[in-house]
């Protein structure tokens, strides 16, 4: 028996112990006739308990929740009427002396049955309320579990989508170096192997230490610098001190990749500025680069990276991020702020 079931059994037993001991609690120190206690208190409680648990364990699940409402109502009417008549019969047969000694006038038979039926509605309605609440809680839990599973599946898909995208873009950059500078191409392949090792073996977790992510971005920037000419200046500034911040992996790499894709020209001077700051559990990341729009017929780069980033942000950090981009003085500026706690 698991913990939740043990707690449920304990609560049920506790409630019934309190109910059966109520006469002793309410009339403590007064003489109590055992026959009167049994007839007017314990027998009704037993019958109420039968109505409650019969509905709780059988009738509600089998008939009410399966939308056989009329059958459910008929069975309970028959059950309540039977118990009301049974109680009257028990009192008349086994507790005649108590009935005769009672100073209160006995109500007419129909009124007596009517009052009895109303008293049995309380445990019935209580059973319906508990079962309905438990079912609602269970349904909500299953709904949330389904949503979480869907989110995890979508995040996993986005993660796997990003890896080949990153890999192929890097290979394209290395390919352009093969004829120009074979030595730099070799160095790029070596650097790429380190980056791919990180992506394959260390980014399967939901969050990674920010320091590891920073180290990955530095290596990627150094790799990209190998393919740009001396006309391009790349500056970056990351926090140098150790931090306890943990963040979703590969969250910023698309912005850096985008800067090298659209901010570098073969004939004109250009500058890329990358900056990251941390304040408690908030990470502020910004990239600025010269704006050299690609021609419409240029198919290099599919745009998956930024689309992927925005989808991941919505899933991973709902209402905890801001993502802005604009063009100022012919420079593309993008800013991403993420609250990690």
C-alpha positions as CSV (number, residue, x, y, z in Angstrom):
1,X,0.0,0.0,0.0
2,X,1.5,3.3,-1.0
3,X,1.7,6.4,1.1
4,X,-1.4,8.2,-0.3
5,X,-3.6,5.1,0.3
6,X,-2.3,4.8,3.8
7,X,-3.2,8.4,4.5
8,X,-6.7,7.9,2.9
9,X,-7.4,4.9,5.1
10,X,-6.1,6.7,8.2
11,X,-8.4,9.7,7.5
12,X,-11.5,7.5,7.0
13,X,-10.8,5.5,10.2
14,X,-10.2,8.7,12.1
15,X,-13.5,10.3,10.9
16,X,-15.6,7.3,11.8
17,X,-13.9,7.0,15.3
18,X,-14.8,10.6,15.9
19,X,-18.4,10.1,14.7
20,X,-18.9,7.0,16.9
21,X,-17.4,8.7,19.9
22,X,-19.5,11.9,19.5
23,X,-22.1,10.9,22.2
24,X,-19.3,10.5,24.8
25,X,-17.8,13.9,23.8
26,X,-21.1,15.8,23.7
27,X,-22.6,14.3,26.9
28,X,-19.4,13.7,28.9
29,X,-20.2,13.0,32.6
30,X,-23.9,12.3,32.0
31,X,-25.6,9.0,32.3
32,X,-26.1,7.4,28.9
33,X,-28.4,4.5,28.1
34,X,-26.6,2.0,25.9
35,X,-29.8,0.9,24.1
36,X,-30.7,4.5,23.3
37,X,-27.1,5.1,22.1
38,X,-27.2,2.1,19.8
39,X,-30.7,2.8,18.5
40,X,-30.5,6.5,17.8
41,X,-26.8,6.9,17.0
42,X,-24.8,3.9,16.1
43,X,-27.3,2.0,14.0
44,X,-28.0,5.1,11.8
45,X,-24.2,5.7,11.5
46,X,-23.7,2.1,10.3
47,X,-26.4,2.5,7.7
48,X,-25.1,5.9,6.6
49,X,-21.6,4.3,6.3
50,X,-23.1,1.5,4.1
51,X,-24.7,4.1,1.8
52,X,-21.5,6.1,1.6
53,X,-19.1,3.3,0.9
54,X,-21.5,1.5,-1.5
55,X,-21.6,4.6,-3.6
56,X,-18.0,5.5,-3.0
57,X,-16.5,2.2,-4.2
58,X,-19.2,0.9,-6.6
59,X,-22.2,2.9,-7.7
60,X,-20.6,6.3,-8.6
61,X,-17.9,4.7,-10.7
62,X,-20.1,2.2,-12.4
63,X,-23.2,4.3,-13.1
64,X,-22.8,8.0,-12.4
65,X,-19.4,8.4,-14.1
66,X,-20.5,6.3,-17.0
67,X,-23.5,8.6,-17.5
68,X,-26.1,6.0,-16.4
69,X,-27.6,8.7,-14.2
70,X,-31.2,7.3,-14.1
71,X,-30.0,3.9,-13.0
72,X,-27.8,5.5,-10.4
73,X,-30.8,7.5,-9.0
74,X,-33.2,4.5,-9.0
75,X,-30.7,2.3,-7.2
76,X,-30.1,4.9,-4.5
77,X,-33.8,5.6,-4.0
78,X,-34.4,1.9,-3.5
79,X,-31.4,1.7,-1.2
80,X,-32.4,4.7,0.9
81,X,-36.0,3.6,1.2
82,X,-34.9,0.1,2.2
83,X,-32.6,1.4,4.9
84,X,-35.2,3.9,6.2
85,X,-37.7,1.0,6.5
86,X,-35.1,-1.3,8.0
87,X,-34.2,1.2,10.7
88,X,-37.8,1.7,11.6
89,X,-38.3,-2.1,11.7
90,X,-35.2,-2.5,13.9
91,X,-36.4,0.2,16.4
92,X,-39.9,-1.3,16.5
93,X,-38.6,-4.9,17.0
94,X,-35.6,-4.6,19.3
95,X,-36.0,-1.2,21.0
96,X,-39.7,-1.0,21.8
97,X,-39.0,0.2,25.4
98,X,-37.0,3.1,24.2
99,X,-39.8,4.1,21.7
100,X,-42.4,3.9,24.4
101,X,-40.3,5.9,27.0
102,X,-39.6,8.7,24.5
103,X,-41.3,11.9,25.7
104,X,-41.4,13.3,22.2
105,X,-44.4,12.4,20.1
106,X,-43.5,10.0,17.3
107,X,-44.1,11.8,13.9
108,X,-46.5,10.3,11.4
109,X,-45.1,7.3,9.5
110,X,-44.8,9.2,6.2
111,X,-43.1,12.1,7.8
112,X,-40.7,9.7,9.6
113,X,-39.8,8.0,6.3
114,X,-39.4,11.4,4.6
115,X,-37.0,12.6,7.3
116,X,-35.1,9.4,7.1
117,X,-34.7,9.7,3.4
118,X,-33.3,13.2,3.7
119,X,-30.8,12.1,6.3
120,X,-29.4,9.5,3.9
121,X,-28.9,12.1,1.2
122,X,-26.1,13.6,3.2
123,X,-23.7,10.6,3.0
124,X,-24.7,10.1,-0.6
125,X,-23.9,13.7,-1.6
126,X,-20.7,13.6,0.4
127,X,-19.6,10.5,-1.5
128,X,-20.4,12.1,-4.8
129,X,-18.5,15.2,-3.8
130,X,-15.4,13.3,-2.8
131,X,-15.3,11.0,-5.8
132,X,-15.9,14.0,-8.2
133,X,-13.1,16.0,-6.6
134,X,-10.7,13.0,-6.7
135,X,-11.6,12.4,-10.4
136,X,-11.1,16.1,-11.2
137,X,-7.7,16.1,-9.5
138,X,-6.7,12.9,-11.3
139,X,-7.8,14.3,-14.6
140,X,-6.0,17.6,-14.1
141,X,-2.8,15.6,-13.1
142,X,-3.1,13.5,-16.2
143,X,-3.7,16.6,-18.4
144,X,-0.6,18.3,-16.9
145,X,1.4,15.1,-17.4
146,X,0.3,15.0,-21.1
147,X,1.2,18.6,-21.6
148,X,4.6,18.1,-20.0
149,X,5.3,15.1,-22.2
150,X,4.3,17.1,-25.2
151,X,6.6,19.9,-24.2
152,X,9.5,17.6,-23.6
153,X,8.9,15.9,-26.9
154,X,8.8,19.2,-28.7
155,X,11.9,20.5,-26.9
156,X,13.8,17.3,-27.8
157,X,12.8,17.7,-31.4
158,X,14.0,21.3,-31.4
159,X,17.2,20.2,-29.8
160,X,17.9,17.5,-32.3
161,X,16.9,19.9,-35.1
162,X,19.5,22.4,-33.9
163,X,22.4,20.0,-33.8
164,X,22.5,19.1,-37.6
165,X,21.8,22.7,-38.4
166,X,24.8,23.9,-36.4
167,X,26.9,21.1,-37.8
168,X,26.2,21.7,-41.5
169,X,26.7,25.5,-41.1
170,X,30.1,24.9,-39.5
171,X,31.0,22.4,-42.2
172,X,30.1,25.0,-44.9
173,X,32.4,27.5,-43.2
174,X,35.3,24.9,-43.1
175,X,34.7,24.0,-46.7
176,X,35.3,27.6,-47.7
177,X,38.7,27.4,-46.0
178,X,40.0,24.2,-47.6
179,X,41.3,25.9,-50.8
180,X,42.2,29.2,-49.2
181,X,44.0,27.9,-46.1
182,X,44.3,24.1,-45.6
183,X,46.0,24.6,-42.2
184,X,43.2,26.8,-40.9
185,X,40.8,24.2,-42.2
186,X,42.5,21.5,-40.2
187,X,42.4,23.6,-37.1
188,X,38.7,24.3,-37.7
189,X,37.9,20.6,-38.0
190,X,39.7,20.0,-34.7
191,X,37.8,22.8,-33.0
192,X,34.5,21.6,-34.5
193,X,35.1,18.1,-33.1
194,X,35.4,19.6,-29.6
195,X,32.2,21.6,-30.1
196,X,30.3,18.6,-31.4
197,X,31.5,16.5,-28.4
198,X,29.9,19.1,-26.1
199,X,26.7,19.2,-28.1
200,X,26.4,15.4,-28.2
201,X,27.3,14.4,-24.7
202,X,26.7,17.4,-22.4
203,X,23.6,19.2,-23.7
204,X,21.1,16.4,-23.2
205,X,20.3,17.8,-19.7
206,X,17.5,20.3,-19.2
207,X,20.0,22.9,-17.8
208,X,23.8,23.1,-17.8
209,X,26.2,25.4,-15.9
210,X,26.5,28.8,-17.5
211,X,30.3,28.6,-17.3
212,X,30.2,25.5,-19.6
213,X,27.9,27.3,-22.1
214,X,30.2,30.3,-22.1
215,X,33.3,28.1,-22.8
216,X,31.4,26.5,-25.7
217,X,30.5,30.0,-27.1
218,X,34.1,31.2,-26.9
219,X,35.3,28.1,-28.8
220,X,32.7,28.6,-31.4
221,X,33.6,32.3,-31.9
222,X,37.3,31.4,-32.2
223,X,36.3,28.8,-34.8
224,X,34.2,31.4,-36.8
225,X,37.1,33.9,-36.6
226,X,39.2,31.5,-38.6
227,X,37.1,32.0,-41.8
228,X,36.7,35.8,-41.6
229,X,39.2,38.3,-43.1
230,X,41.2,40.9,-41.4
231,X,38.5,43.4,-42.3
232,X,36.3,41.9,-39.6
233,X,36.8,42.6,-35.9
234,X,35.2,40.3,-33.4
235,X,34.9,41.5,-29.7
236,X,33.4,39.5,-27.0
237,X,33.0,39.9,-23.2
238,X,31.7,37.2,-21.0
239,X,31.6,36.9,-17.2
240,X,35.0,35.7,-16.0
241,X,34.0,34.7,-12.5
242,X,32.4,31.4,-11.6
243,X,28.6,31.5,-11.3
244,X,26.0,29.1,-9.9
245,X,23.6,30.0,-12.7
246,X,22.3,27.0,-14.7
247,X,20.7,27.6,-18.1
248,X,19.2,25.7,-21.0
249,X,22.0,24.5,-23.3
250,X,22.6,26.1,-26.7
251,X,20.4,29.0,-26.0
252,X,22.6,31.8,-27.3
253,X,24.6,30.1,-30.1
254,X,22.0,30.9,-32.8
255,X,22.4,34.7,-32.1
256,X,26.2,34.4,-32.5
257,X,25.8,32.3,-35.6
258,X,23.4,34.8,-37.1
259,X,25.9,37.6,-36.4
260,X,28.6,35.9,-38.4
261,X,26.1,35.0,-41.2
262,X,24.7,38.5,-41.7
263,X,27.3,40.8,-40.2
264,X,30.4,39.9,-42.2
265,X,31.3,41.2,-45.6
266,X,34.2,40.0,-47.9
267,X,34.9,43.6,-49.2
268,X,33.9,46.0,-46.4
269,X,35.1,46.4,-42.8
270,X,32.7,45.0,-40.2
271,X,32.6,44.6,-36.4
272,X,30.8,42.1,-34.2
273,X,30.3,42.8,-30.5
274,X,29.1,40.1,-28.2
275,X,28.4,40.8,-24.5
276,X,27.0,38.9,-21.6
277,X,26.3,40.1,-18.1
278,X,24.8,38.3,-15.1
279,X,22.8,39.8,-12.2
280,X,21.8,37.3,-9.6
281,X,19.8,34.7,-11.6
282,X,19.2,37.0,-14.7
283,X,21.4,36.7,-17.8
284,X,21.5,39.5,-20.3
285,X,23.0,38.7,-23.6
286,X,23.5,41.1,-26.5
287,X,25.0,40.9,-30.0
288,X,25.7,43.8,-32.3
289,X,26.9,43.5,-35.9
290,X,26.9,45.4,-39.1
291,X,23.9,44.7,-41.3
292,X,24.7,43.1,-44.7
293,X,21.3,41.7,-45.8
294,X,21.5,38.5,-47.9
295,X,20.3,38.5,-51.4
296,X,16.9,36.8,-52.0
297,X,18.5,34.1,-54.1
298,X,21.1,33.3,-51.4
299,X,20.0,30.0,-49.9
300,X,22.8,29.5,-47.4
301,X,21.3,29.2,-44.0
302,X,17.7,28.2,-43.6
303,X,16.8,30.5,-40.7
304,X,16.1,27.5,-38.5
305,X,18.3,28.8,-35.7
306,X,16.4,31.9,-34.7
307,X,13.0,30.2,-35.2
308,X,14.3,27.4,-33.0
309,X,15.4,29.9,-30.3
310,X,12.1,31.6,-30.1
311,X,10.2,28.4,-29.8
312,X,12.5,27.1,-27.1
313,X,12.3,30.3,-25.1
314,X,8.5,30.1,-25.1
315,X,8.6,26.5,-23.9
316,X,11.5,26.8,-21.4
317,X,11.0,30.3,-20.0
318,X,7.4,31.4,-20.4
319,X,7.0,34.9,-19.0
320,X,10.6,34.9,-17.9
321,X,12.4,36.3,-21.0
322,X,12.5,39.2,-23.3
323,X,13.9,39.0,-26.8
324,X,14.3,42.2,-28.9
325,X,16.0,43.0,-32.1
326,X,16.4,46.2,-34.1
327,X,18.5,48.0,-36.7
328,X,20.3,51.2,-35.5
329,X,22.8,53.1,-37.6
330,X,22.9,50.2,-40.1
331,X,23.9,47.8,-37.2
332,X,21.7,44.9,-36.2
333,X,21.2,44.8,-32.4
334,X,19.7,41.8,-30.6
335,X,19.2,41.5,-26.9
336,X,18.0,38.4,-24.9
337,X,17.2,38.6,-21.2
338,X,16.5,35.4,-19.3
339,X,15.4,34.9,-15.7
340,X,16.7,31.5,-14.8
341,X,15.0,31.0,-11.4
